[in-house]
Amino acid sequence: MPKQEKIAWILGIGSLLIASHMAMELSGLLHLKDGLVASQGGLLRLCLKVTLAGIFFELVGDYIRRRPTDEVDMDERDQDIHAKADRFGLWVFAALVMSSIFTLTGWQIAGVTAVEIPAMAACLILAMVAANVGRHVAEIYHYRIG
């Protein structure tokens, strides 16, 4: 298993843990009150915690990636895989943002009059974390299959 694939596994599992933690916590922090999707006090703390954890995992992965070893650091195949994985992650993020826009429109039709900005920000951060998971999964897929 090449070094870049090991890093992709580490970052993929870390991103998946972050996304699952946020998804489990998010459902308890949002509630419907008088036609407004409102949040409780811990939502900002959760968003900050998830953002800092994501930055930490990416910094650890970057440190491992730059550490000198006996094997070649990155060749053209690795760069091509990174480009494909980044492109897939951006497509996942775009799809999640579009689906959240359609969901908010559906809520508007269903009678929910508004959504608080922290609730929308939390959904966008969850979309970013999910896109990061998709990026790492695509990277692992291309190392294993393609």
C-alpha positions as CSV (number, residue, x, y, z in Angstrom):
1,M,0.0,0.0,0.0
2,P,1.6,3.3,-1.1
3,K,2.1,6.1,1.3
4,Q,-0.5,8.3,-0.4
5,E,-3.2,5.6,0.0
6,K,-2.4,5.2,3.7
7,I,-2.8,9.0,4.1
8,A,-6.1,8.8,2.2
9,W,-7.3,6.0,4.5
10,I,-6.4,8.0,7.7
11,L,-8.1,11.2,6.4
12,G,-11.1,9.3,5.1
13,I,-11.8,7.6,8.4
14,G,-11.1,10.8,10.3
15,S,-13.6,12.7,8.1
16,L,-16.2,10.0,8.4
17,L,-15.9,10.2,12.2
18,I,-16.3,14.0,12.1
19,A,-19.3,13.8,9.8
20,S,-21.0,11.1,11.8
21,H,-20.5,13.0,15.1
22,M,-21.9,16.2,13.5
23,A,-24.9,14.4,12.0
24,M,-25.8,12.8,15.3
25,E,-25.4,16.0,17.3
26,L,-27.2,18.2,14.7
27,S,-30.5,16.5,15.0
28,G,-30.7,17.3,18.7
29,L,-29.8,21.0,18.3
30,L,-32.4,22.0,15.7
31,H,-36.1,22.4,16.4
32,L,-39.2,23.9,14.9
33,K,-40.7,26.8,16.8
34,D,-43.5,29.0,15.4
35,G,-42.7,28.2,11.8
36,L,-39.0,28.9,12.3
37,V,-36.2,26.3,12.2
38,A,-34.3,27.5,15.3
39,S,-31.2,26.2,17.0
40,Q,-30.2,25.7,20.6
41,G,-27.1,27.2,22.2
42,G,-24.7,24.4,21.4
43,L,-24.9,24.7,17.6
44,L,-22.1,27.3,17.2
45,R,-19.9,25.2,19.5
46,L,-20.5,22.1,17.4
47,C,-19.7,23.9,14.2
48,L,-16.5,25.3,15.6
49,K,-15.5,21.9,17.0
50,V,-16.1,20.1,13.7
51,T,-14.2,22.8,11.8
52,L,-11.2,22.6,14.1
53,A,-11.2,18.8,14.0
54,G,-11.3,18.9,10.2
55,I,-8.4,21.3,10.1
56,F,-6.5,19.2,12.6
57,F,-6.9,16.0,10.5
58,E,-5.9,17.8,7.3
59,L,-2.8,19.2,9.0
60,V,-1.8,15.8,10.3
61,G,-2.3,14.3,6.8
62,D,-0.2,17.1,5.3
63,Y,2.5,16.6,7.9
64,I,2.6,12.8,7.1
65,R,2.6,13.5,3.4
66,R,5.6,15.9,3.6
67,R,7.7,13.7,5.9
68,P,10.8,12.4,4.2
69,T,10.8,8.6,3.5
70,D,12.6,6.2,1.3
71,E,9.8,6.0,-1.3
72,V,9.0,8.6,-3.9
73,D,6.7,11.3,-2.5
74,M,4.3,12.0,-5.4
75,D,4.4,11.0,-9.0
76,E,2.2,11.8,-11.9
77,R,-0.3,9.0,-11.0
78,D,-0.7,10.4,-7.5
79,Q,-1.3,13.9,-8.8
80,D,-3.9,12.6,-11.3
81,I,-5.6,10.7,-8.5
82,H,-5.7,13.8,-6.3
83,A,-7.1,15.9,-9.2
84,K,-9.9,13.3,-9.8
85,A,-10.7,13.0,-6.1
86,D,-10.8,16.8,-5.7
87,R,-13.1,17.1,-8.7
88,F,-15.4,14.4,-7.3
89,G,-15.4,16.2,-3.9
90,L,-16.4,19.4,-5.5
91,W,-19.3,17.7,-7.4
92,V,-20.5,16.1,-4.1
93,F,-20.4,19.5,-2.4
94,A,-22.3,21.2,-5.3
95,A,-24.9,18.5,-5.2
96,L,-25.4,18.8,-1.4
97,V,-25.6,22.6,-1.6
98,M,-28.2,22.3,-4.4
99,S,-30.2,19.7,-2.4
100,S,-30.1,21.9,0.7
101,I,-31.5,24.8,-1.4
102,F,-34.3,22.6,-2.7
103,T,-35.0,21.4,0.8
104,L,-35.2,25.0,2.1
105,T,-37.6,25.7,-0.7
106,G,-39.7,22.7,0.2
107,W,-39.8,23.8,3.8
108,Q,-41.0,27.2,2.6
109,I,-43.8,25.5,0.7
110,A,-44.6,23.3,3.7
111,G,-45.2,26.2,6.0
112,V,-41.8,26.7,7.7
113,T,-41.5,30.5,7.3
114,A,-37.7,30.8,7.9
115,V,-34.6,29.1,8.9
116,E,-32.0,30.7,11.2
117,I,-28.6,31.5,9.8
118,P,-26.8,29.3,12.3
119,A,-28.9,26.3,11.2
120,M,-28.1,27.0,7.5
121,A,-24.4,27.4,8.3
122,A,-24.4,24.1,10.2
123,C,-26.0,22.4,7.2
124,L,-23.4,23.9,4.9
125,I,-20.6,22.8,7.2
126,L,-22.1,19.3,7.2
127,A,-22.1,19.4,3.4
128,M,-18.5,20.4,3.4
129,V,-17.5,17.5,5.7
130,A,-19.6,15.1,3.6
131,A,-17.8,16.3,0.4
132,N,-14.5,15.8,2.2
133,V,-15.5,12.2,3.0
134,G,-16.5,11.7,-0.6
135,R,-13.1,13.1,-1.8
136,H,-11.2,10.7,0.4
137,V,-13.4,7.8,-0.6
138,A,-12.8,8.7,-4.3
139,E,-9.1,8.8,-3.7
140,I,-9.1,5.4,-2.1
141,Y,-11.2,4.0,-4.9
142,H,-8.8,5.3,-7.5
143,Y,-5.8,3.9,-5.7
144,R,-7.5,0.5,-5.3
145,I,-9.4,0.2,-8.6
146,G,-8.2,2.7,-11.1
